[in-house]
Amino acid sequence: MEIRKGRLIQFYGSWLSGLGSLEIEDSETGIHEHVPCDNGATVRALEAAFGRVITPGHTANGDGYKDQEVYWSYDEFGLVLEGFIPVADAPAGSNGLTPKIRRKEVYNAKGRNSQF
């Protein structure tokens, strides 16, 4: 599983569909990638990590996550977002996802225990 670093740009989703997309700017290439994700689980993970995401009416119109740097990864099949951890929360000198990080510190975007 490849661990990547990037900056969160925008979340797109509709809670009725269950599908979402998280736009992440790659820290090495500057390319914006739209990463498919579980809508509800990702919104809850963003809220837990950064706050100011869930707004009145149970919508995800807040901007607490925007421009935040994270380490993140696709799931084991390379199809959807597995999870992320804010760079600020990662141990110094790590790629963000080392054995030193307990599972509860990784924000899971799939609504289940992360395999990071």
Phi, psi and omega in degrees: 000125180274127176265128182240160177242138180198177180247129180287128183254304186202145172254136177236134178179165176227119186296339177287330183275333184083353181258148177212174177213132178249118179276122182233130176271120180295132184289338180270318186258340184078001180283137177273128181240134176265108186263116178298146182205166173284120187305300185297313182296322180291318178298316179296322178294318178297318179297315181295323184281321190236338184073173178054041177249308181278127185244170180308145183087009180058043178249164180251057182263001179288164184240020182299336183267342187296137180070011177277139177270137181222157163263137184211168180206151169286166176290180185298340179264354180073028185252319184225165179297126176277310182177180181207166171218134177301139179304322181297336181267352183279147177300144180303136177080006181258172172268014176097333187229072180254169177300343179291340181271124177286151182306322183294343179276348178266126180278114186273126182260013180241004176073022177211175180300133181286151176257013178301000000 
